Amino acid sequence: MRKPNDTTLKEAIQKMLKTYKLTSKLEETTILNAWPELMGTAVANRTTQIYIHQKKLFIRIESSVIKNELMLVKTGILEKLNERAGGGEVIKEIVFL
């Protein structure tokens, strides 16, 4: 039986992340790790660089054909990635390099 002051491990971790202001970094890392799973192996294998800076996701893709196709569905990708990170607006824009 839990006591009134007891917290779950999940609550304790969330409180620690909030206290040390690590929540946004965790969300960004979640997005970077989810890229291969959400986009598939064909896109992931041709992605040479991916990073987030000031709520912008920068992606370098080797194939210009794939890059153009991804530009057409940029909004959908943005929604999927933000949803994966917890539903907030972690990324505001995607920039293809």
C-alpha positions as CSV (number, residue, x, y, z in Angstrom):
1,M,0.0,0.0,0.0
2,R,1.3,3.4,-1.0
3,K,1.7,6.2,1.6
4,P,0.5,9.7,0.8
5,N,4.0,11.1,0.2
6,D,5.1,8.2,-2.0
7,T,5.6,8.8,-5.7
8,T,5.9,6.4,-8.6
9,L,9.2,6.0,-10.4
10,K,7.6,7.6,-13.5
11,E,6.6,10.7,-11.5
12,A,10.0,11.0,-9.9
13,I,11.8,10.8,-13.2
14,Q,9.5,13.4,-14.8
15,K,10.0,15.7,-11.8
16,M,13.8,15.3,-12.1
17,L,13.7,16.0,-15.8
18,K,11.7,19.1,-15.2
19,T,13.9,20.3,-12.3
20,Y,17.1,19.9,-14.4
21,K,15.4,21.3,-17.5
22,L,16.1,18.1,-19.5
23,T,12.6,17.5,-20.8
24,S,13.3,19.3,-24.2
25,K,16.5,17.4,-24.7
26,L,14.8,14.1,-24.0
27,E,12.1,14.9,-26.5
28,E,14.7,15.9,-29.1
29,T,16.6,12.7,-28.6
30,T,13.3,10.8,-29.0
31,I,12.7,12.4,-32.3
32,L,16.2,11.7,-33.6
33,N,16.0,8.1,-32.5
34,A,12.5,7.7,-34.1
35,W,13.7,8.9,-37.6
36,P,14.7,5.5,-39.0
37,E,11.6,3.8,-37.6
38,L,9.2,6.4,-38.9
39,M,10.8,7.0,-42.3
40,G,11.9,3.4,-43.1
41,T,15.2,1.9,-44.0
42,A,15.4,3.4,-47.5
43,V,15.3,7.0,-46.2
44,A,17.3,6.2,-43.0
45,N,20.2,4.7,-45.0
46,R,20.4,7.8,-47.1
47,T,20.3,10.2,-44.2
48,T,23.9,11.3,-43.5
49,Q,23.2,13.9,-40.9
50,I,20.3,14.8,-38.6
51,Y,20.2,17.3,-35.7
52,I,18.0,19.8,-34.0
53,H,18.8,23.4,-33.4
54,Q,16.4,26.0,-32.1
55,K,13.3,23.9,-32.8
56,K,14.4,23.2,-36.4
57,L,15.2,19.7,-37.6
58,F,18.1,19.7,-40.0
59,I,18.4,16.7,-42.2
60,R,21.0,15.9,-44.9
61,I,19.9,13.3,-47.4
62,E,22.2,11.9,-50.1
63,S,19.5,11.3,-52.7
64,S,18.0,14.4,-54.3
65,V,15.0,12.3,-55.4
66,I,14.2,11.2,-51.9
67,K,14.8,14.7,-50.6
68,N,12.3,16.2,-53.0
69,E,9.7,13.6,-52.1
70,L,10.2,14.3,-48.4
71,M,9.8,18.0,-49.0
72,L,6.3,17.3,-50.5
73,V,5.2,15.6,-47.2
74,K,7.1,17.8,-44.8
75,T,4.0,18.8,-42.8
76,G,3.0,15.2,-42.3
77,I,6.6,14.2,-41.2
78,L,6.6,17.2,-38.7
79,E,3.3,16.1,-37.2
80,K,4.4,12.4,-36.8
81,L,7.7,13.4,-35.2
82,N,6.1,15.8,-32.7
83,E,3.5,13.2,-31.9
84,R,6.2,10.7,-31.2
85,A,7.9,13.1,-28.8
86,G,4.8,13.4,-26.7
87,G,2.4,15.6,-28.7
88,G,4.0,19.0,-28.0
89,E,5.7,21.3,-30.5
90,V,9.2,20.1,-30.2
91,I,10.0,20.9,-33.8
92,K,8.6,23.9,-35.7
93,E,10.3,23.4,-39.0
94,I,12.2,20.8,-41.1
95,V,15.2,21.9,-43.2
96,F,16.6,19.6,-45.8
97,L,20.3,20.2,-46.5
